[in-house]
Amino acid sequence: MTTLRPIGLARFDRAIISMRPEMKICVLGAGVIGLTTAWCLAEAGHDVVIVDRHASTAKDASAANGAQLSYAFVAPLASPATLRKLPSLLLSSESPMRIRAGLDPALVSWGLRFLLACRPAAMRETIAAQLALAALSRSELTRLTQSLMLSFGLRTAGKLVVFRSRREFDVARRAIVATGEQQILTPAECLALEPALRLDADELAGGIFTASEQVGDCAAFCAGLTTRLKRQHNVEWVLGTEVRGPVRSGGRLVAIDTDKGHVQADHFVLCMGAASAAFAKACGFHLPIYPLKGYSITLLPAPEARVLRHSVTDMERKLVFAPLARDGRTAIRVAGIADLERGTTIDAGRVEILRRASAELLGIDAAGDIEPWCGLRPMTPDSRPIIGWSPLQGLFINSGHGMLGWTLACGSARLTADMIECRRSVTAASAFALRRAA
Ligand SMILES: Cc1cc2nc3c(=O)[nH]c(=O)nc-3n(C[C@H](O)[C@H](O)[C@H](O)COP(=O)(O)OP(=O)(O)OC[C@H]3O[C@@H](n4cnc5c(N)ncnc54)[C@H](O)[C@@H]3O)c2cc1C
């Protein structure tokens, strides 16, 4: 939950400490994090190589996410509220959260860190860090969108978070008093603001509305950015190529081993999403990123249906509903579910939860083509990305953005490029350093 003001951009102020000459930098992974990172590095004049196992970009977690750009309302999964609800969350078959990993030692260690991150002080620190990074992301996304003329349905739709539990609403309400950016609404005001909601007022405890929040199609943004990157003379593509492991020399990463041979560079940036942890392990260090599988469906309501005006989050069910421009009409992206498990097989039962929720909340008969999709969020225990130099010289990490990768991509890319170029001090970004999470 957004409870604090951003910690101020002073924390992220750029300081020219020294400027490095142009380098050859290899970006591992072409999801939204890798692409934005590649853009910032190429824009600064470096030679960039982008490697991905797929033949095209944004095929994994960045393909059909919830489309919300949550700059002011970050809600870390690791929180006292999640901890309180954990037993019921894990025991109910209808729960939006599930663990199906068996006895996975990586999950045990991740889980213990997650429990520590649920402490109120830890959550407050995460929120402050996320808000500062989100503010940087917002300005960077605006700059990119305007300078590159990217078209991806970006819209300031506003975000309404509805609460069914009085207790959860009270906690959220108390927490946002100081910010002034969010409005607290009664159930009747929620329904008046968003007429597409088919709920009765007595089903709700209240809502929080943030008018400045945006929506945008992440896949369309990635496609636009890929086109621009392909026009850059200093960007080389190595697609359809599986990264297998590191090639070291004198304690430094000098190349990566792929199924098509070695790729050499001066520096490497790890942006392989949920697969980043495996590469780190091969490099000899632990990266606490675990896959948190989520689902989405995309609906095209009948022309006579009430249009969803704002993006809506159902806090109880942990589901988001976002209006997306599509072929001159408004589609609705419904996303959610948090299953700690590996693999990208679509579970029809989980899709059914989204379909039923669309019928109940918005009265949409989602029987037709619903474009079911699932993706693996690269999740850290404290819900904060890891951005910084790794223990292996030459390898920088920009990964682990969990539920907010689309929101935080542009700011994380800026931070990454600035740190590699030594424009920003490492301590300035210590909230995202590996050692805080390792
Ligand atoms: C259901 C769902 C809803 C979401 N909703 C939102 C939302 O509303 N707002 C928001 O801000 N965020 C949202 N997110 C989170 C966001 O989508 C992710 O955090 C983000 O997409 C992560 O981007 P990434 O580039 O790190 O990972 P990915 O997009 O997964 O990219 C990783 C890339 O690495 C490549 N790769 C991996 N292993 C290898 C290998 N061995 N060799 C070569 N290439 C490799 C993959 O092919 C892939 O292209 C949602 C996520 C999900 C799943």
The ligand as a Gaussian input file, in Angstrom:
#p B3LYP/6-31G(d) Opt

LIG

0 1
 C       -0.039000     -11.527000     -14.464000
 C        0.934000     -10.382000     -14.351000
 C        0.440000      -9.097000     -14.196000
 C        1.326000      -8.025000     -14.065000
 N        0.819000      -6.755000     -13.991000
 C        1.671000      -5.709000     -13.892000
 C        1.151000      -4.375000     -13.856000
 O       -0.058000      -4.151000     -13.961000
 N        2.034000      -3.358000     -13.693000
 C        3.372000      -3.579000     -13.581000
 O        4.117000      -2.623000     -13.399000
 N        3.901000      -4.828000     -13.677000
 C        3.079000      -5.876000     -13.821000
 N        3.580000      -7.164000     -13.884000
 C        5.026000      -7.371000     -13.704000
 C        5.830000      -7.170000     -14.974000
 O        5.155000      -7.694000     -16.087000
 C        7.201000      -7.855000     -14.807000
 O        7.813000      -7.415000     -13.627000
 C        8.116000      -7.516000     -15.991000
 O        7.518000      -7.883000     -17.201000
 C        9.459000      -8.223000     -15.835000
 O       10.225000      -7.882000     -16.963000
 P       11.641000      -8.552000     -17.243000
 O       12.163000      -7.925000     -18.464000
 O       12.443000      -8.537000     -15.989000
 O       11.287000     -10.102000     -17.467000
 P       10.753000     -10.827000     -18.791000
 O        9.757000      -9.997000     -19.495000
 O       10.338000     -12.187000     -18.370000
 O       12.035000     -10.883000     -19.716000
 C       13.100000     -11.751000     -19.453000
 C       13.734000     -12.097000     -20.787000
 O       14.897000     -12.912000     -20.544000
 C       14.934000     -13.905000     -21.531000
 N       15.664000     -15.064000     -21.040000
 C       15.458000     -15.755000     -19.897000
 N       16.334000     -16.762000     -19.796000
 C       17.121000     -16.718000     -20.887000
 C       18.205000     -17.510000     -21.355000
 N       18.685000     -18.545000     -20.669000
 N       18.793000     -17.155000     -22.529000
 C       18.339000     -16.087000     -23.244000
 N       17.299000     -15.318000     -22.859000
 C       16.701000     -15.616000     -21.686000
 C       13.475000     -14.262000     -21.785000
 O       13.309000     -14.881000     -23.045000
 C       12.789000     -12.906000     -21.654000
 O       12.648000     -12.280000     -22.908000
 C        2.727000      -8.260000     -14.048000
 C        3.219000      -9.554000     -14.239000
 C        2.338000     -10.616000     -14.397000
 C        2.885000     -11.997000     -14.615000

